[in-house]
Amino acid sequence: MDVTIQSMTPAQYVQEKAAASGSSFYYAFLFLPAPKRAAITAFYAFCREVDDVVDEMVDASIAQTKLAWWQSEVAKAFAGQPSHPVMQALMPLAAEFRIEQRHLQAVIEGCQMDLTQTRYLDYPGLQRYCHLVAGVVGEVAAGIFGQTQAKTTEYAHKLGQALQLTNIIRDVGEDALRDRIYLPVNELKQFDVKAHEILKRTYSDNFTALMRFQAQRAHGLYDEALALLPAEDFRAQKPGLMMASIYRALLREIERDNFQVLHQRVSLTPLRKMWLAWKVQALGRL
């Protein structure tokens, strides 16, 4: 194990992992009370660990071996023998915040899809992937934040899908560099956009129309998610609503920029993310 890892406590390790990612999620965590913040930070660090296996992949078979190790580590951790600092940080909190083995294994399964699949034939196929890597994450997060209503799970799945679609829209160019196209093949055909045009990162009116279609779908999912959230859980689910606010602002930024996502990664400044998060926390406004 890395010497740096050995010199840290599990709590320090997951905090470092979450903060280093620079993710918008970090801003939503800041307003949580300490026990919930510890749980979501540990869970988020787990998601980052398995996601990094795919993002940093040089050899698919090595990445597959690493993910298989994580599957085994999760099983051992839930049997009382965690060895990785992420699992050591997460396990003492798992029962209290209803984090189950099936949740973590689903996230790993989603990452395994990334090793074997670089195209999705249609939207239902993409939805399955989004469910594993984002919907399940939303479900766990909702439980940590303090879900009291069963319907909140449905909201969390829908919001996770909206956030993941926003990620996909933002990262089209970056994914193309890895020979990945998450936009469904049948929708590329519908808008007469060729895969090689995306891989060469070539803009066209057809590409813009395709992306506008994807953005409208994402906006629809945000609206559906918000409509599903029971009023009783609105206050507890504010961190998720912060994410919705930040990611929807990012989506609108991409739209204003006319979907110039092939050659750059559009992002919001840390100050703007903090402002959007604070607005939800203090004013209850998205």
C-alpha positions in Angstrom: 0.0 0.0 0.0 1.1 3.6 -0.7 3.1 5.1 2.2 0.9 8.3 2.0 -2.2 6.1 2.4 -0.6 4.4 5.4 0.2 7.7 7.2 -3.5 8.8 6.9 -6.5 7.7 9.0 -9.4 6.3 6.8 -11.3 9.5 7.5 -8.4 11.7 6.3 -8.0 9.6 3.2 -11.6 9.8 2.1 -11.7 13.6 2.8 -8.6 14.0 0.7 -10.0 11.9 -2.1 -13.3 13.8 -2.1 -11.7 17.3 -2.0 -9.0 16.4 -4.6 -11.7 15.5 -7.2 -12.7 19.2 -7.4 -16.3 18.0 -8.0 -19.5 20.0 -7.5 -20.5 17.3 -5.0 -18.0 18.8 -2.6 -19.9 22.0 -2.3 -23.1 20.2 -1.4 -21.3 18.3 1.4 -20.2 21.4 3.1 -23.6 22.2 4.6 -24.2 18.8 6.2 -23.8 18.0 9.9 -20.7 16.0 10.7 -22.0 12.4 10.7 -23.8 12.8 7.4 -20.9 14.6 5.9 -18.6 11.7 7.0 -20.9 9.1 5.4 -21.4 10.9 2.1 -17.7 11.7 1.9 -16.7 8.1 2.4 -19.3 6.9 -0.1 -18.3 9.5 -2.6 -14.6 8.5 -2.2 -15.6 4.9 -2.9 -17.3 6.0 -6.1 -14.2 8.0 -7.1 -11.9 5.0 -6.4 -13.8 2.6 -8.8 -14.4 5.4 -11.4 -10.7 6.2 -11.4 -9.9 2.5 -12.4 -11.7 3.2 -15.7 -10.6 6.8 -16.2 -6.9 5.9 -15.7 -7.1 2.7 -17.6 -4.2 1.8 -19.8 -4.9 -1.9 -20.1 -8.5 -3.2 -20.0 -7.5 -6.5 -18.4 -5.7 -4.8 -15.6 -8.7 -2.5 -15.0 -11.0 -5.6 -15.0 -8.7 -7.2 -12.3 -8.8 -4.1 -10.2 -12.6 -3.9 -10.4 -12.8 -7.6 -9.5 -10.6 -6.8 -6.5 -13.1 -4.0 -5.5 -16.0 -6.5 -5.7 -14.1 -8.8 -3.4 -13.2 -6.0 -1.0 -16.8 -4.8 -0.8 -17.9 -8.4 0.0 -15.2 -8.8 2.7 -16.0 -5.3 4.1 -19.7 -6.2 4.6 -18.5 -9.5 6.2 -16.5 -7.4 8.7 -13.1 -7.4 7.1 -12.5 -4.1 5.3 -8.8 -3.6 4.2 -8.9 -0.4 2.1 -9.1 2.9 3.9 -12.3 3.9 1.9 -14.1 0.8 3.2 -12.7 1.2 6.7 -14.1 4.8 6.7 -17.5 3.7 5.2 -18.3 0.5 7.1 -18.9 2.0 10.6 -21.5 4.3 9.0 -23.1 1.8 6.6 -25.8 0.5 8.9 -26.9 3.9 10.3 -27.3 5.4 6.8 -28.7 2.2 5.1 -25.8 1.7 2.7 -26.0 -1.8 1.5 -23.6 -4.1 -0.3 -25.9 -4.2 -3.4 -25.5 -0.4 -3.8 -21.7 -0.6 -4.0 -21.7 -3.6 -6.2 -24.1 -1.8 -8.6 -21.6 1.1 -8.9 -18.8 -1.4 -9.7 -21.0 -3.1 -12.3 -21.6 0.3 -14.0 -17.8 0.9 -14.2 -17.4 -2.6 -15.6 -19.8 -1.6 -18.4 -17.3 1.2 -19.3 -14.6 -1.5 -19.8 -16.6 -3.5 -22.3 -18.9 -1.0 -24.0 -18.0 2.3 -25.8 -21.4 2.7 -27.6 -25.0 2.5 -26.6 -27.5 1.5 -29.3 -30.5 3.3 -27.8 -31.6 5.3 -24.9 -33.0 2.4 -22.8 -29.5 0.9 -22.9 -27.9 4.2 -21.8 -30.5 4.4 -19.0 -29.3 1.1 -17.6 -25.8 2.5 -17.4 -27.0 5.8 -15.9 -29.0 3.9 -13.3 -25.9 2.0 -12.1 -23.4 4.8 -12.0 -25.7 7.6 -11.0 -29.3 6.5 -10.0 -28.0 4.1 -7.4 -25.6 6.8 -6.1 -28.6 9.1 -5.8 -30.5 6.5 -3.8 -27.6 6.1 -1.4 -27.1 9.8 -1.1 -30.9 10.4 -0.4 -30.7 7.9 2.5 -27.7 9.6 4.0 -29.2 13.0 3.7 -32.3 11.9 5.7 -34.9 10.4 3.5 -38.2 9.7 5.3 -40.6 9.0 2.3 -40.4 6.0 0.0 -41.2 8.2 -3.0 -37.9 10.1 -2.4 -36.0 7.1 -3.9 -37.8 7.6 -7.2 -36.8 11.3 -7.1 -33.2 10.3 -6.4 -33.0 7.9 -9.3 -34.5 10.5 -11.7 -32.1 13.2 -10.4 -29.1 10.9 -10.7 -30.0 10.3 -14.3 -30.4 14.0 -15.0 -26.9 14.7 -13.5 -25.4 11.8 -15.5 -26.9 13.1 -18.8 -25.5 16.5 -18.0 -22.1 14.9 -17.5 -22.4 13.1 -20.8 -23.3 16.3 -22.6 -20.4 18.2 -21.0 -17.9 15.4 -21.7 -18.6 14.5 -25.4 -15.3 15.8 -26.5 -13.2 14.2 -23.7 -15.0 10.9 -24.2 -14.3 11.0 -27.9 -10.6 11.1 -27.1 -11.1 7.7 -25.4 -13.1 6.4 -28.4 -16.3 6.6 -26.3 -19.6 7.9 -27.5 -22.4 7.8 -24.9 -25.0 9.4 -27.1 -27.3 6.6 -28.4 -26.4 5.3 -31.9 -30.0 5.4 -33.1 -30.2 9.1 -32.1 -27.0 9.9 -34.0 -28.7 8.4 -37.0 -31.9 10.3 -36.4 -29.9 13.6 -36.5 -27.6 12.4 -39.3 -24.4 12.8 -37.1 -21.7 10.3 -38.0 -19.6 8.7 -35.2 -16.4 9.6 -37.0 -17.4 13.3 -36.9 -17.7 13.1 -33.1 -14.4 11.2 -32.8 -12.7 13.8 -34.9 -14.5 16.5 -32.8 -16.1 18.1 -35.8 -19.0 20.6 -35.3 -22.0 20.8 -37.5 -25.6 22.1 -37.4 -26.7 18.5 -37.1 -24.4 18.0 -34.1 -25.9 21.1 -32.4 -29.5 19.8 -33.1 -28.5 16.4 -31.6 -27.1 18.1 -28.5 -30.1 20.4 -28.1 -32.3 17.2 -28.1 -30.1 15.7 -25.3 -30.3 18.9 -23.3 -34.1 19.0 -23.5 -34.2 15.4 -22.3 -32.0 16.3 -19.4 -34.1 19.4 -18.5 -37.2 17.1 -18.6 -35.5 14.7 -16.1 -34.7 17.6 -13.7 -38.3 18.7 -13.9 -39.6 15.2 -13.3 -37.2 14.7 -10.4 -38.3 17.9 -8.6 -41.9 17.0 -9.1 -41.3 13.6 -7.5 -39.7 14.9 -4.3 -42.2 14.8 -1.4 -42.5 18.1 0.4 -41.7 16.3 3.7 -38.2 15.5 2.5 -37.5 18.8 0.8 -35.4 20.2 3.7 -33.4 17.0 4.2 -32.7 16.6 0.5 -31.2 20.1 0.1 -27.7 18.7 -0.8 -29.1 16.9 -3.8 -31.1 20.0 -4.8 -27.8 21.9 -4.6 -26.4 19.4 -7.1 -29.4 19.9 -9.3 -29.0 23.7 -9.2 -25.3 23.5 -10.0 -25.6 21.0 -12.8 -28.6 22.7 -14.3 -26.7 26.0 -14.3 -23.8 24.1 -16.1 -26.3 22.7 -18.7 -27.6 26.2 -19.4 -24.1 27.5 -19.7 -23.4 24.8 -22.3 -26.6 25.7 -24.1 -25.7 29.4 -24.1 -22.3 28.4 -25.6 -24.2 26.6 -28.4 -22.8 23.2 -27.3 -19.1 23.9 -27.9 -18.3 20.8 -26.0 -16.1 18.9 -28.5 -12.9 20.9 -28.0 -13.3 22.0 -24.3 -14.8 21.2 -21.0 -17.3 23.8 -20.0 -17.4 24.4 -16.2 -18.6 26.8 -13.5 -16.3 28.7 -11.2 -15.9 27.5 -7.6 -17.4 30.9 -6.5 -20.5 30.3 -8.6 -20.9 26.8 -7.4 -20.7 28.0 -3.8 -23.3 30.7 -4.5 -25.7 28.3 -6.1 -25.3 25.9 -3.1 -25.7 28.6 -0.6 -28.9 29.9 -2.3 -30.5 26.4 -2.0 -29.3 26.1 1.7 -30.4 29.6 2.8 -33.3 30.4 0.6 -34.6 27.0 -0.5 -34.4 28.3 -4.1 -32.9 26.4 -7.1 
